[in-house]
């Protein structure tokens, strides 16, 4: 199963993708990788710095929205591109995501830069269980 694929005909001015995972953690990692792949060629991003992340929400759509929003915030505030994600998601009364992100400082002379992602949108946002795992659809404002 591919980690993600870009959807060309969903959002003309923005970036849209479907992401996949055998588990919720793998799905969210695929979404994170797709988000950063819009901005940079992630295979050229070293894993030199790490950031810890913790998020909780009542439903999966909101958890994914807040997770990607936090990634975009960290990219802007810390000036870091991320390329590796180690996540853990649990559910009791609410979903709780915790994890570690690895990346390196943005270097415009070194990294192959794509489009800057400004935000995730709720438009057509969806996280759902499928036969062989999980699938999400995401549209990013670029």
C-alpha positions in Angstrom: 0.0 0.0 0.0 1.4 3.4 -0.9 1.9 5.9 1.9 0.2 8.7 0.0 -0.8 10.1 -3.4 -1.5 13.6 -4.5 -4.9 14.4 -5.8 -4.6 16.8 -8.8 -8.3 17.4 -9.5 -9.6 18.1 -5.9 -8.2 21.5 -5.1 -6.8 23.5 -8.0 -5.0 26.3 -6.0 -4.1 24.1 -3.1 -2.4 20.8 -2.4 -4.6 17.7 -1.8 -3.7 14.2 -1.0 -5.0 10.8 0.2 -2.8 9.0 2.8 -2.9 5.4 3.9 -1.7 3.3 6.8 -2.2 -0.1 8.3 -2.6 1.6 11.7 -3.7 5.1 12.8 -0.1 5.9 13.7 1.1 4.9 10.2 -1.8 6.9 8.7 -0.8 10.1 10.6 2.9 9.5 9.7 1.9 9.2 6.1 -0.1 12.5 6.3 2.9 14.2 7.9 5.2 13.0 5.2 2.8 14.1 2.4 2.5 17.5 4.1 6.2 18.0 4.1 6.7 16.5 0.7 4.6 19.4 -0.7 7.2 21.8 0.8 10.4 20.0 0.3 12.0 16.9 -1.1 11.9 15.0 2.2 14.6 12.5 1.3 17.1 15.4 1.4 16.0 16.4 5.0 18.4 14.9 7.7 17.1 13.9 11.1 19.4 16.1 13.2 16.8 17.8 15.5 13.9 16.4 17.3 10.6 17.8 18.7 8.1 16.2 21.0 4.4 16.6 20.3 1.2 15.9 22.3 -2.3 16.5 21.1 -5.8 15.3 22.2 -9.2 15.6 20.6 -12.6 13.9 20.7 -12.6 12.6 17.1 -10.1 11.6 14.5 -10.8 14.3 12.0 -10.0 17.0 14.6 -7.0 15.1 15.8 -5.5 15.0 12.3 -6.4 18.7 11.7 -4.7 19.7 14.9 -1.7 17.4 14.2 -1.0 18.9 10.8 -1.6 22.4 12.1 1.0 21.8 14.8 3.5 20.5 12.2 3.0 23.7 10.1 3.4 25.8 13.3 6.6 24.1 14.2 7.9 24.5 10.7 7.2 28.2 10.8 8.2 28.9 14.4 11.3 26.7 14.6 12.3 26.9 10.9 12.5 23.1 10.6 11.5 20.7 7.9 10.6 17.3 9.3 11.2 14.0 7.6 10.6 11.3 10.2 7.7 10.8 12.6 7.3 8.3 15.4 3.8 8.5 16.7 1.5 6.8 19.3 -2.3 7.2 19.3 -4.5 6.0 22.1 -8.2 6.3 22.7 -10.1 6.3 26.0 -12.7 9.1 26.2 -10.7 11.0 23.7 -7.9 10.4 21.2 -4.4 11.2 22.4 -1.5 11.5 20.1 2.1 11.7 21.3 5.3 11.4 19.4 8.7 12.5 18.2 9.4 14.4 15.0 12.9 14.5 13.4 14.2 17.0 10.9 16.6 19.8 10.3 16.8 23.6 10.0 15.5 24.9 6.7 18.3 25.7 4.3 17.2 27.2 1.0 20.7 26.5 -0.5 20.6 22.8 0.4 16.9 21.7 0.3 14.9 21.2 -2.8 12.0 23.5 -2.0 8.4 23.1 -3.2 5.3 25.1 -2.2 5.0 26.6 1.3 2.0 25.2 3.2 0.2 27.8 5.2 -2.6 25.7 6.8 -4.7 22.6 6.6 -8.4 23.1 5.7 -11.5 21.3 6.9 -12.7 21.2 3.3 -13.3 17.5 2.4 -11.1 16.4 5.4 -11.8 12.8 6.3 -10.3 10.0 8.3 -11.9 6.6 7.8 -11.3 2.9 8.4 -11.0 0.9 5.2 -10.8 -2.9 4.6 -7.0 -3.1 5.0 -6.2 -0.2 7.3 -6.9 3.5 7.4 -7.3 6.3 4.8 -7.3 10.1 5.1 -8.1 12.8 2.6 -6.5 16.2 3.2 -6.4 19.6 1.5 -3.6 22.1 2.4 -3.7 25.8 1.8 -0.5 26.7 -0.1 
